[in-house]
């Protein structure tokens, strides 16, 4: 029996399609994979993909907060200089 593992790109596609409420059977047809492969992929990888997605979102939010804080602190210091 020949088989190949799902690629990272396929896992990401499955995750996105699953979030859109697409059934595993339809996802399998779209990706040219067997339905059981898709179901196993969803079962095994959904938490790791969500975790990776959440971690990247947290990182982006952290970077945005840093930029906002930097802008606010520079704005506050310029106001202080004007008042002096």
C-alpha positions in Angstrom: 0.0 0.0 0.0 1.5 3.3 -1.1 0.7 6.5 0.9 2.3 9.9 1.5 2.0 12.1 4.5 0.0 15.3 4.3 2.2 18.3 3.5 2.1 21.4 5.7 0.3 23.2 2.9 -2.4 20.5 2.8 -2.8 20.6 6.6 -3.3 24.3 6.4 -5.8 24.0 3.6 -7.7 21.3 5.5 -7.8 23.6 8.6 -9.1 26.6 6.6 -11.7 24.5 4.8 -12.8 22.8 8.0 -13.3 26.3 9.5 -15.6 27.1 6.6 -17.7 24.0 7.6 -16.7 22.1 4.5 -17.3 18.3 5.0 -14.2 16.0 5.0 -15.6 14.1 1.9 -15.6 17.4 0.0 -12.2 18.4 1.3 -10.9 15.0 0.2 -12.2 15.5 -3.4 -10.7 19.0 -3.5 -7.3 17.8 -2.4 -7.3 14.5 -4.3 -7.0 12.5 -1.1 -9.0 9.7 0.5 -11.7 10.8 3.0 -10.1 8.7 5.8 -6.7 10.5 5.2 -8.5 13.9 5.7 -10.4 12.6 8.8 -7.1 11.4 10.3 -5.4 14.7 9.5 -8.2 16.6 11.2 -8.1 14.4 14.2 -4.3 14.5 14.6 -3.4 18.0 13.5 -6.2 20.3 14.3 -4.8 21.3 17.7 -1.3 21.8 16.4 -2.5 24.0 13.6 -4.8 26.0 15.9 -1.9 26.4 18.3 0.5 27.6 15.5 -2.2 30.0 14.3 -2.9 31.3 17.8 0.9 31.7 18.5 1.4 33.7 15.3 -1.6 35.8 16.1 -0.3 36.4 19.7 3.1 37.4 18.2 1.5 39.9 15.8 -0.6 41.4 18.6 2.5 41.7 20.8 4.4 43.5 18.1 1.4 45.8 17.5 1.2 46.6 21.2 4.9 47.3 21.3 4.6 49.8 18.3 1.6 51.4 19.9 3.3 51.8 23.2 6.4 53.2 21.5 4.3 55.8 19.6 2.4 56.7 22.8 5.5 57.1 24.8 7.2 59.3 22.2 4.0 61.4 21.9 3.8 61.8 25.7 7.5 62.9 25.9 7.0 65.5 23.2 4.0 66.9 25.0 6.1 67.2 28.2 8.8 69.1 26.3 6.2 71.6 25.0 4.8 72.2 28.5 8.3 72.9 29.9 
